[in-house]
Amino acid sequence: MHVRLSTKLLLFSELVLIVLVAGMIIPIRAQMRGQVIHDMQHELRSVAATAALQIDGELHEQVARTQTADDPAFIELRSRLQRVADANGFDQNNIYTFFNDRVEGDLRFGVMIHEEPFIGEAYAVKEHQAMTAQSGEPYTSNLFTDEFGDWIAAVAPIRNAEGEIVGLLEVAATANTFFARVDNVILVTSIAATVGLILASIAGYLVLRHLVIRPVRTIHRGMLALSAHDFTHRTVVKSGDELEELANTLNQMSNQLNVARTIQAGFVPQHPPEVPGYVFAYRSDPCDATGGDYIDAFDLGNGNVAILVADVTGHGLGPSLIMASCRSALRALAQTGLPPGPLLEKLEMQLKDDLASGRFITMIFGILTPNGTLTYANAGHAPAIVIRDREALQLDSHRPPLGIILESFEGDSCSLEDMQATIKLAPGDRIMLTSDGVNETQDTANAQFGIERIEAMAKRRDLDAHAVVSALIDQVTLHRAGRPVDDDITMLCVDRVALT
């Protein structure tokens, strides 16, 4: 039995199409599941960190001592956990606290919102819990599976008034529902691809080659260019069907993202302020098309200059829109003559509607005067340092980040000294402000760049502000060793120089 050449070509083209569809679906499925895990980790870490700030450390220590659900401390903290759970759609199994059993060396359950509390029940320490207890920073677990399904958990430290870690708060969420949706999308996509293959078999080899394979490959190249942030790439398909519409939509997305990137790039000051006695240098590189970092340096009149670095949680289009709103509001408030501390209070009020759904902004805002005075207010932002005589002075925080309201701050009347601070800069002093994307940059072994390297670079007296920024960017890139950038990179360096 002889098979016609046209049939062989048709079968071969169908085989190529099958391989092409499988080659696209398999990595897409893995990427979608990976994105689900990544998004859940970021969301849970944000919720855990915010919720832990609402837990009074002294009350939690009392719960650890009494270990009874009748204790007023337990009742109060249970009520706070319930509010967090309600706000985030958690059920009673998703949020709880631990305290450390110093005798046995393991964790024991502290506060939970279950109908029948199990205070003091032992719990084996997990890796992410140990990392938080050791570093004092929130951590998330990898995906783990138990008899109830697939889970991701995030843990944050609970501190007392002295800043000591007295417990851990953990939130957990199941990934089963999200994975089911991903698998359903993949199933629908696979069915659609199979139907398309049958129709292509009927239409023949020419339809496959000229009307399907070539346009799909062209669109795929456009998607790869878009994922690589090449917004100048144009996907050209002249098929007169949905594939051409998809290519046009892809080009429109590239244009819009390119415009957004161009507009946001314009937010970074194009020319440093020219002020006698100061040299300004800065750099801001978003990790996506747009970012959530905000850097600025602008003239306030009378020789005064405003400087700031801010970081909106997350990165991408959402945080970039919040950043743009923050920039407009801050620049308007800065012209009113408000000192930095009250200005941040006013700014938070204006942005409260934008800072919903767990969003917040860390920020340090300062005003430089011609005589070398820096008056600044720090809303939970670090790293922020001043280099003086080769020593690094930390510009400590005065308040929580914008959008985070701590109960201990509500109703308090703060003096101006509590809201801001002033430091006198002498010739040779240097201000170094960066976003956490710099010190948290990881290498291939997950080791962070660290604040120590930032301080060491800032102490280099043989480099001026511009050279310091350039060298620090190079060091961060070298440390990353080819690992993809996962956060915005922003830095501002100001040198106090002698007047000539």
Disulfide bonds with the S-S distance in Angstrom:
none
